Structure formats: structure tokens, C-alpha cells
Amino acid sequence: MHRILDRALRGEPLSAADGYALVDAQGADLAAVVQAAEALNLYARPERRVTYSRKIFLPLTNLCRDRCGYCVFVKGPTQQGAHTMTPDEVLRVAREGARLGCKEALFSLGDHPEWRHPEFADTLQALGGYGSTPEYVAAMCRLVLEETGLLPHTNCGTLSVEEFEMLAPWNASMGIMLESSSPRLFERGGPHWGATSKAPDLRVQTLENAAKLGMAMTTGILIGIGETLRERVDSLLLIRDVQERCGNIQEVIIQNFRAKPDTSMRHADEPDTTDMLRTQAVARLLLGARMNIQSPPNLNADDYHGYLRAGINDWGGVSPLTKDFINPEAAWPAVGRLRGKTADAGYELRERLALYPEYITGDRCRVSAPIRQRLDTLSDDEGLVKAELENM
């Protein structure tokens, strides 16, 4: 174990066998894994800084072509709660978010709902003659950027190069969760049974398509949905492989499953804090010192501050206005409380934009002129939000 940790701390790439040994660690060995992960993070970030993004959450449509065993966000067209936001609704929320000092507009929605629900094509036409969901998303991203100055970040599932070409000019960054590379999850009765877009090869292809246009991407894994510990390692190594080939993954999320009523996984066990610490630490050691690793604080309200000792360096988006529509039962912490918890763990909280600082100040990814102009207006020399604009 200590030989593996020594190699990780020297920056040497770890093998799958190394990852399996790390994730299987118990007792004193697990404590050493967690300690090494924090040390590796601090090697790249000796200033002990943790970031977050002040955002609004725009659930553009909760229709989707897929059905996952843990999801309460997605609705059918005739189901109570089914909704697609109009441009007026989008602008109303975005303007209020800008007033409250938000800098990011997170667009989240189902994957190509018109492919499952032909009637959604009529909805897109009625909204303004749009021929596809990505076309409507691109128009709403442009609307928000031009009218409010909020920087869009879009999660809308699998995308072709042509669809990225529509979206890229109006997004600072985008995202698609890998969730898991395990084929077992697609077996009958599994969480991804019938969820076509969750196929790992399609998700990897989307990351690769984004790289062709220089788009910075967020991805990550969802733990506790039926995968084994070693399958988590396989998923992290797949993400590492994409990053080594493409170089456009700006952030990896380690997110814990939350059981919800009215889903097939409502009685499934949720990952506890120790399980999260184990996975965060292994992610840090496998992905290296400089990868941004995030875990959302609202999904473990009592113990999230402990995550910092496992090597994460970001809390993700936190909203003073909109709820987490994917996990509606889990309220965001107030920024003041988040700052206090972060300080108690020995770290400084700083606000970032939808694009991470090193992508703003460097040339690792490309952005359009309108996005660049807004980034320059909001960011300081380090690529973080200017001090005078924080918490406005």
C-alpha cells in the first residue's frame, strides 16, 4: 500500500491493480489513502483554496428519451409536473439570478426528448420554430448571455459535433456525467435498463466531440447505484484515459446517489460519508494533483466539510435562488455557512466562474468572443471572480 501511495505522491500514473488495492483499503490503510489524497491536492494547491460557482439552475425541460431507476427529474409529456420553460420564464429566472450576484446559468434537461416523444417536436416548433432540443438550448443560452451576462453551462446529454457547434458559441463550459462504465447496470432491472444515452461509449464520444471544438467539459461518476468498488476504479480510469487523449475535462464530480420515493431504487442504500471519502481519495490519487475534483455539499448536509480531507478542491454550483431540481429534497447551503465550514476545515473559499481559472488564464480550451469578453469582465488575474464582485 505505501509503495502505491509513494508513487502517487511522486506523480506517477497508477494502474488498475493499484486502484483496486486503494479502493479496497480498510482501517489504517484507508486512513493512509485519504491522507495521501489530501497531500496530493495540497501539492498543487498549497494556498489551501476551495472554489464554488454562484449559479442559477434552469431545468429547461424535464422530458427525456431515457428512464433511469433513480431519477425523479424526468416526467412523461402527460405526467403531472411535466414542463418546458418558455423564453420568458428563462429570462425571468436569469435576471433575478444576476440581481443576486450569480455568474453561472446551469441549463439542465433531458436527452433529446423528441426522440421518445414525437409530440415534443411540436412544442419546439411552437416555442420558435426550433428543429431539435439542442437548437432550442443554444437559443436560450444565447438569450441568457446577451440579456443578463450570466455564463451558460449546459448539461443536455449526448451530443454530436454538429450539435456542439450550435452550443459552443454561447457556453463557457458544458458537461456530461459518465456515471458508471459498468455494463451490469444495463441489465434488466438495473438502474440503466433501457437508458440508451447512458451507454459509456456514447458518453465518451460526447466528451471527444467536445474536444474537437475545444469545449471544456465536466464529467464524473455517480456512486451507489449498484456498481462495485472496483467498477468505480474502472470508471475513473476511463475518465483519465479520455483526459490524456483529449485534455478538455476541467472537472470530475464524485456524487453520491440519494434514494427517492416513487423510483425503483427508493429502498436502495445510500453511500455514507466513509464511502464518499474512500472514492474521493481514490479519484484524487488516480487522476492526479491538478485535476479539479468536486462533490456537492447539499447531498451530505451534516458531514460535507469532511470531504476536504480526502482531496477534493471544489463544491460545484451553489444557488441563492433556485433549488437542485435533480435532488429537490437537498437544499443548497447558504454561502456564508459554506464559507464557515470550509474555513473550519482549514481552507479558504473562493468564487469561480463556469470555466475553471486555469482554463481562463491558459489556452487549454477555446471560447467564443462573447464568452471571452464576459470572462474578462468578471475574472481577476488568477482566473477567479474579482474580489469586488464576490457575493454580490
N, C-alpha and C positions, 0 to 999 in steps of 0.2 A: 504493500500500500504506500509506504513512504517513498519508495523509488518512483512510483507513478506520480505522486504529488510533487516530488522534486523536479521531474521532467516537465510537468505542467507549469510550475513556477518559473522554469527556465524558458518558457515559451515554446517548448517542443510540442508538436501535434500528437495527440493521444489516439490510440487505436480503439476499435470497437471493444476488444477484450479489456483494455484499460477502463473504458466507460462502464462496462458491465461490473468490473470489480468495484468501481467507485459507487455506483448506484446500489449495489448490494451491501454496502458497508453498514455495520451496526456498532453501537456503543462508542468506544473510544475512537475507532476508525472513522465512524461517521462524523464525530466531532472534529477530527483532523481534516476531513474532506471539507467541511463547512468553513473551518478556519483558513484553509488554504485558498478557498474561493474568495473570501474577503480580502486576503492578502494580495491575490492576483488582481482584483478590482482596484485596490489602492495603489498598486504599482502604476496603473495607467491614470489614476485619478487621485494623486496624493493630496489634493486640496479638499478631499472628502466632500465632494459636491454630489447632490442628488437632484435630478430635474423632474419637472412635470410640465404639462401643457394645459393652459386655461382655455376651455373649449365650450362649444355647444354641440349637442348631439341631435342630428337631423335624421329621423327614421323615414327616409323618402318614400319607401313603400314597404309594407310588411308582407307582400305577396312574394312567392319564391317558387322555383321549379322543384325544390327538394323538400323533404321532411326528415328531420333528424330526431332521434329519440329523446333528446334533452332540451329541445327548443320550444319556448313559449312565444317567441317573437313572431314567427311566421303564422299567417292566417290564410284560409281559403277565401276566394272572392265573395262568397255569400255568408261567411262566418262573422259573428259579432266581433267587432274590433278591427276588421279589415279596413285599411286606409292607405291612400296615396296622397301625399302632400301636394297641394297646388303651389304655383309660384308665389302667390300672395302669402300663403302660410309659411313657406320657406323664408321669405323676406321678413315677415313679422318676427319670427324667432331670431333670425340673424341680426336684425337691427337691435333687438333687446340685448342679445349677447354682446354685440360691440359696445353698447352703452355700459355694460357691466365689466368691460375690460377684457373680454375674451379675445383671443387672437386666432383660434383654430375653429373651423367648421367641419365636424366629423360627419360625413354622409355615410349612413349605413343602411343596407337594404338587401332584399332577397336577390338571388342569382337568376337573371333572365326569366322573370315570372311569365312573360308571354309565351315561353316555350312549353309551359304546362297549362296555362290558362289563356286560350286564344282571345277571350274577351278583353284581356288586358291590352291587346293591340288597339282596341277601340278607345280605351282610356288614354293611351299615349297620343292617339290622333286628336282626341278632344282637348287634351292639355296644350296642344300647339302644333299638331301635325308631326309628331316625333315617330320615327320608324322603329325605334328599339329603346329598351331601358337605358343602355349606356348613353345613347344620344340625349335622352332627357336628363340624365345625371350630369352630362357635360354642360348642358344649357343652364342647369341650376347652379353648378359650380361657378360658371362664369357670372351669373347673376349676383351671387353672394360676394364674389371677389370684387366686382365692379361697383356694386351698390353699398357695400359695408366695409370692405377692406379685410374681412376675415379670410384667412388662408385655408382653402379646402384641403381635406384629406379624405379620400374616398375608399370605402370597403364595399365592393359590389360583386364579389365573386370572381369567377374565371373570366378572363378577357383575352381577346385576340390582339394582335399587333395593331390592326385597324381600329379596334375599339380604344386601345391605349392612345392612338393618335388623336382621337376626338377628345379624350380626357386630359391628356398631359399638359396642354397649354394652360389649364385652369386649376391644376392641383400642385401643391408644394410637394406632396408625397402621397403614396397610396398604400394599400395593404391587402393581404390575403393570408389568413391563418392556414398553416399546414394542418393543424390539429393533431394528426397522427399519420404515420406511414404504415400502420398495421393493417394488412388485408383482412384480418379476422373481424374487424369492426364492420365489414360489409356483408357478413354472413346474415342469413335470415334471423331476425330478432335482435340483431346488433344495432348500435346507435346510428350507423351509417347505411343500414339496409335501405336500398332504393335512393340514396342520396348521391346522385350521379356526379354532381360537381365536387364532392369531397374526395374523389379519386386522387391519390397523391401525385400521379403523373400529370394530371390536369393542373393541379396547384403549382407544381414545379414549372410546368410550361408557362403558366401565367407570370411567375417570377422571372423567367427567362425572357418572355415577351417584353416585360417592363424594362429589362436591362438593355434591350435593343434600342430603346428610346432614351436611355439614361435616367429612368424614373427610379427614385429612391423608394424602397418598399419596406413595410413592416410585415413580419410573419411571426409564427410561434406555434406552441403546442398547447393543447387543452388536456389537462391531466385528470384522471379519474373516470374516464368514460369507458373503461373496460380493457385498456391496454395494460401490458405488463411493464415492470420497471425497465426491463431490457429493451422493450419496444420503444420506450421513451428515448433511450440512448440512440436507437436506430433513427428515430425521427430527428433528433438533434444533429446527428451526423449527416443526414440527408440535407438539412439546412446548411450545415457547414460546407458541404460539397457544392451547393448552389452558390454560396458566397465566394468560395475560392474560384469558381468559374466565371461568375457574373459581377461580383463586387458591389451590388446595389442593395443589399439588405442592411438597412440602417438600424434595425431594432429587432430583437427576438423577445416575444412575450411568453412568459410562463404563467399560464392562467389555470386556476382551479375550477373544476366542474362544481356547479351548485344544483342540487336536486330541486325540481319544481313540480307543483301539482299539475295534474292533467297532462302529464307526459309519461311515456313508457318507462322512463328512468326515475320516476318520482320516489321510489324506495331505495335507490342505489346509494351506497355510502359515498360521502364527500371526502376528498383529501383533507387531512388535518395539517396543522402547521408544520409538523415534523416532515411530512411528505413533501410539502412545498419547499422547505429548506433543503431537503435532500436533492430535489430536482433542480432548484435554482443553482445550487452549488455545482452540481454536475454540469449544468449548462455553461456556467462560467468557465469551468476547467476545460471543457471540450471546445468551446467557441473562442476562448482566448480573452486576453485582458481588455482589448479595445472594443469588442462588441458591446453595444448597448443592450442591456437585459432589463426588462420591465416586468413588474407584476402589479396588478391593480389593487389598490388599498381597500376598495369598497367591498371586495369579496371575502375579506377576513378582518372585519372591523376591529376586533379585540387585539389581534396579535400581529398586524401587518408590519409594525415597526421592526419586528424581529427579522424580517426579510433582509434588512441591510447587512446583517452579519453573514449572509450567505452569498454576497457578491453582486446583488442587483444594483443598478445605478439610476433607475427611473421609475416613477409612479404612473406614467401614462397620462391620459387626459382626465382632468377633473373639472366639473362644470358647476358654476354658481346658479345655473338657470334650469337646465334640462336634466332629467333622470337618465340612468343607464337603461335604455329600452330593451337591451338583451337580458339584463339581470335586474328587472324592475323592483325586486324586493330589497336590493342592496344600494342604500343611499351613498352618494359621494361624501367623503369627509370634507368639512369646511377647510379652506386653505390654511387658515390660522392654526387649526388643530393639526393638520398635516405637517405644517412647519414645526410645531412644537414637538410632535412625535419624532420627526426627523432629527431635530436638534438633540433630543434626549438620547438618541442612538449615536450621537457624535458626528452628525453630518449637517451640512448646510443645504437648504432647499433653494433652488433657483428655477425661474420660469424659462422654458424654452419655447420654440415655435414648432410647427408641424414638421419641419425639417430640422434634423439634429445639427448642433453647432458645427461639427467637422464637415458636414455636407454644405453648409452655408459659406464657410470661410475657405473651403477647398474646392477642388474640381472633380470630385468623385462622381457626381451626377449632374445632369443638365436640368435647368428650369427655363421657362419662357420669360420673355422680357417683363410682362405684367407681374409675374410671381417674383422675379428678381427685384423689381422696384419695391414691392411691398416688403420683402425680406430685408432689404437695405434700410427701409424706413424704420422697421421695428427692432432690428438686431444691433448689438454692440460689436466691438472688435473681436470678441471671442465667439460670436455667433449666438449668444444668448439674448433674451429680451432685454432691451435697455432698462437700466435701473429705474428711470423716471416713469417707465410705462408698466412696471410690475404692479400687480394687484390694483390696477385702476378700476 
